[in-house]
Amino acid sequence: MADQAVDPIVSRSQSFAQVLDRAAAVAGTDTIALVSGESGVGKELVARRIHERSRRSQGPFISLNCASIPRDLFESELFGHVRGAFTGATRNRAGRIETAKRGTLFLDEVTEIPVELQGKLLRVLQNFAFERVGDDVTRQADVRFVAATNRDLNQDVSSGRFRVDLYYRLAVFPIEVPPLRQRSEDIPVLAEHFLNSLAKANGHARPHLRKSDLRRLIAYDWPGNVRELKNVIERALILSDNGSLRIDLALPEIVSSSEVSNQPLAEQNARRGYFTADEFRELERDNLIGALEASAWKVSGDQGAAARLGMRPSTLSSRLKALDIQRPEPTSLYVRLGGHKGVATLVRELAGRTLSDPQLSRFWANRSNIGILREEQLLISYLAAAAGGPGHYVGRDLKSSHQTLGITAADWRVFQMHVEETLRVLRIADAEWQEIIGFMASVRSQIVQSQSDDR
């Protein structure tokens, strides 16, 4: 995608200042930069800063999300093609390398490039020469490359998923962007920035961000990083009551933090004041699973789940057996999405979009704020279990309950559009993307009431 309006870099932390110093240092050269960090930390903003400070700043900044391009179209997307190169190639088409001429090409999620095409990219990086698909003419690549990844490239190289020679060519100048939980001093300034911009964009009066709100935000560990913070602020604006910003309702109901653990029981459980036996059992399950995932499923040792929970490893092992908690398969969709945190981030992003959609928001019209968040939690639990997670779904039958809502095929199309946009924003890889869309297709007939207007 070519240049467009983006959020500016907002930070006051020393660790992010060091990131910008490294970006400034490499910007004056044409050296390849490799920006790494978790999803949502701002890798593309760092890449744009490199472009803006470079001698190519007057040229285009072209972003290519390698995870979103189908395998059989990737070569054409990157290098371009000539007419007749393959079925459907009815005209000559320039690829992203040519589109970025005299500018910067940002290869986001570079580890998702098919292995069989990594050698061709290596040739471009070494010789700055390439051919369009179906063409014999060699063209020169007048472009600066910046790559980004949220994966451990060393691990991908060891597993054979990524070429070692391409790794060394990309990693000439690495820049590591720290996660938001490691730069908590950025949370207040980012929250104020998002609050100002979102209130203005949506025509809201700007609510005041209270000290108690900031304490809650700082206490949260932000698995989705800056992107999740922006979503929480937007959700808090939607849920705001009489000008009061509802950070308390926008954050997850169960947060591992000293701030939230000090809340009364009624506040933690939708203000009812107690847990049923089944709810308490599920709460314990969720708590143990959260500790295990934070410890990479290691039970004992200094960094194990037992130490985090303040209990003996033998006691934890007994509770895991009693609750039938088993580590999910590494190939499960649950693990590939990033565990419970990944599923929760996806659901919250999607919920925020449907709440603000003029067509779909009618389904939430008679729900209280607590009710909306309860639905969100149920969906997280349901999808986590359906994706192969270690938890058991305890709740009403979501498929049956949706049958009574009068959801039409037109509603479903709008919902699917929001799902696909959510997957795009969260940079979900193609394999997981297709699996999620396939799951939606499998439940559609049980949810959509009328298919008369389906096209």
C-alpha positions, 0 to 999 in steps of 0.5 A: 500500500502506498503512503497514507495517513498513519498515527505519529510516533508517540513515546517518552520511554528511553527504550523506544528512544533507543529504537528511534536512534537506531532508525536514524542511524541506518536511515542515511544509508541504503543498508537493509534494516530488519525490524523485529518485535511482537505484533502491535508494537509499531514496527511499520511506524519504525520502518516509515521513520527510516524512510522519512529520514532517508534520501529516498523520502520523496519516493513512495513507501510501499508496504507488502504484508507477506502473510496476506499474499496467497502462495501462488500469487506471491511471485507476481505480487513482488516481481510483477508479470507480463501478459500471458505469463499465467492464466488470468494475466491479461496485461503487463503488471508491475510488482511491488519492487517496481512500484517502490522505485526510488523509495522504500519497500517494506516487507512485513512478516517477511518470514511468511515468504514461501521457501521456494521464493526466498532464493529469488528475493535473496538475488534481488537483495544481493544484485538488485536485479530481477525479472517479471514472471514470464519475462526474460528482461532483467530489470534493476531494483532502485529501492531500499528494503526494510523487513519486519517480523514478529517471529524468532528468525533464528528458530525459523532458520533452525527448523528449515522454514527460513533460508540461513543466507537470506537471514544473514542478508536481512539481518545486517542492521537489526532493530528490536522494538520492545513490547508495551509492557516493557515501556509502561511510561509510554502508556499514559501518553499513548492513551491521551493521544488515542483518546484525542484522535478517536474522540475527534474522529467519531464526534465524541466529547473528549472524556477525562482520563482519570488517575484510576484509569491510568492505573488500570491501563498501566497494570494490564500486560498488553499482549496486543501492545499498542494496537490493543491499547488503541482498541481499548480506548476506542471501546471505552469511548463507545461504552462511555456513560454521561461523559465518563470514560469506561476503562473499567469496562473496556479492559478484559474482565479478568486481568492479571494485575494487582490493581484488579485483584484488589477489586471486590468479588462483586466487581470481578464477577459482574457485580453479582457478589459470588461465584457458582461452583462451575464458575469457580472451577472455570476461574481456576482453570483459566487462572492455571492455564494463564500461568502455564502459557506465561511460563511456556507450559513449564511447571517447575523451576524459577520461571515455571507456573508453580513459582508464578502461582506461589504453589508447590509443583506437585500441588499444581500437577495434582490440580492440572490432573484434577481439572483435566488440563493438558497442553494443546497440540503445537499445530492447533489453531489455538497455539498458532493464534498465540494462545488465549491472549491471541484469541482474546485479542482477535475477539475484542478487535472484532467486537469493537468493530461490530459494536460500532457498525450501523447495521450490526449494532442493533443486535447490542441495542438492549444489552447492558455494558456488563452484558456486552462484556459477558458476551465477549468473554463467552465468545473468547471461551467458545472459540478458544475451545473450538480452536483446540485450546486447553479450556472447556467451554462452559456456557449456553449454546451460542449457535442456538442462541443466535438463531433467534436473533433474526440474522440475515445473509446481508448481516452475515456478509457485513460480519464477514467483512469485519472478520476479514478486516480484523484478520488483516489488521492483526496480520493473521497468516494465510493458513490461519486466515483460511481456517477461521473463514472455513469455521465461519462457513461451517456454522453459517447455516446454523446462524443465518435465519434467512438466506433469501437475499444471499448472493 
